[in-house]
């Protein structure tokens, strides 16, 4: 894919991460700068993904399906119960519209790391930023998609 962002995967993680921050960036250049800054800050290509276009939207729609039906169904039920599906829908629509959905796996990182990642995303114009983990989701920053 010629729209590949250097330093990031172009697919979702194979397993659901323990903690993830995701957001939307409109421009490719800003997305590349964000990934470069994350990589310089110690986040490897394996811990950062960028999705865009119809291929990215499809990956978001079908996330977790490879984990088996019961695990996939449980994940959708938990998302529905926690109202997490709304940000997934917004990120899917953003990818369809040609925006870049960027996700950073934090693992067991502390609050300072989370705040640092959020700051990097915001400094490059990210919006619809969400922090998601097992049993929680928090919308960090929303912005109209004008």
C-alpha positions in Angstrom: 0.0 0.0 0.0 1.6 3.3 -1.1 -0.1 5.2 1.7 1.8 3.3 4.4 2.9 5.4 7.3 6.5 4.7 8.2 7.0 3.4 11.7 3.5 2.0 12.2 1.6 -1.1 11.3 -1.3 -0.8 8.9 -3.5 -3.4 10.7 -5.1 -3.8 14.1 -3.3 -5.8 16.8 -4.0 -9.5 16.6 -5.0 -9.5 20.3 -7.0 -6.9 22.2 -4.5 -4.6 24.0 -4.7 -4.1 27.7 -4.7 -0.3 27.2 -5.0 1.7 24.0 -5.2 5.3 23.0 -6.7 6.1 19.6 -7.6 9.2 17.7 -8.2 10.7 14.3 -5.8 12.9 12.3 -7.0 14.5 9.0 -3.7 14.8 7.1 -1.1 12.3 6.1 1.8 14.6 6.9 0.6 15.3 10.4 0.0 11.5 10.9 3.6 10.8 9.8 5.0 13.4 12.2 2.9 11.9 15.0 4.3 8.4 14.4 7.8 9.8 14.1 7.5 11.5 17.5 5.9 8.4 19.1 8.8 6.2 17.7 11.4 8.7 19.0 9.6 8.5 22.4 10.1 4.8 22.6 7.0 3.4 21.0 7.9 0.7 18.4 6.3 0.0 15.1 4.6 -3.0 16.8 2.8 -0.7 19.3 1.5 1.9 16.8 -1.1 1.3 14.1 -2.6 3.6 11.5 -5.7 2.8 9.5 -7.2 4.8 6.6 -9.6 4.4 3.7 -12.0 1.6 3.1 -9.4 -1.0 4.1 -9.0 0.7 7.5 -12.7 1.1 7.9 -13.3 -2.6 7.2 -10.6 -3.6 9.7 -12.4 -1.5 12.4 -15.8 -3.0 11.5 -14.5 -6.6 11.8 -12.1 -6.1 14.7 -11.7 -9.2 16.9 -13.4 -11.6 14.5 -10.3 -13.7 14.2 -10.3 -14.4 17.9 -13.2 -16.8 17.6 -17.0 -16.3 17.7 -17.5 -16.3 21.4 -14.7 -13.9 22.1 -15.9 -11.6 19.3 -19.5 -11.8 20.5 -18.4 -11.1 24.1 -16.4 -8.1 22.9 -19.3 -6.6 21.0 -21.6 -7.1 24.0 -19.1 -5.4 26.3 -18.7 -2.5 23.9 -22.5 -2.1 23.6 -23.0 -2.2 27.4 -20.2 0.4 27.9 -21.4 2.5 24.9 -17.9 2.2 23.5 -19.4 1.4 20.1 -19.9 5.2 19.4 -16.2 6.0 19.2 -15.6 2.9 17.0 -18.4 4.1 14.7 -16.8 7.6 14.6 -13.3 6.2 13.9 -14.7 3.9 11.2 -16.5 6.8 9.5 -13.3 8.9 9.8 -11.2 6.2 8.0 -13.9 5.9 5.3 -13.6 9.7 4.7 -9.8 9.4 4.2 -8.7 10.5 7.6 -6.1 8.5 9.6 -7.1 6.5 12.7 -4.0 6.1 14.8 -3.8 3.8 17.8 -1.1 3.4 20.4 -0.8 0.3 22.6 0.2 1.4 26.1 0.3 -2.0 27.8 0.6 -1.4 31.5 1.9 2.2 31.1 1.3 4.7 33.8 -0.8 7.9 33.7 2.2 10.0 32.7 2.8 7.9 29.6 -0.9 8.2 28.7 -0.8 12.0 29.1 2.4 12.1 27.0 0.8 10.2 24.2 -2.4 12.3 24.4 -0.2 15.5 24.2 1.6 14.2 21.1 -1.7 13.4 19.4 -3.2 16.8 20.3 -0.1 18.6 19.2 -0.6 17.2 15.7 -4.3 18.0 15.5 -5.8 14.7 16.5 -9.5 14.7 17.5 -11.9 12.0 18.8 -9.2 10.8 21.1 -10.2 7.9 23.3 -8.4 5.8 26.0 -9.7 2.2 26.1 -8.8 -0.7 28.2 -10.3 -3.9 29.6 -13.4 -2.7 31.4 -13.1 1.0 30.8 -13.2 3.6 28.1 -12.7 7.4 28.4 -13.2 10.0 25.7 -10.3 12.3 26.1 -11.0 14.9 23.4 -13.8 15.3 20.9 -13.9 17.8 18.1 -16.4 18.5 15.5 -15.4 17.0 12.1 -16.1 20.1 10.1 
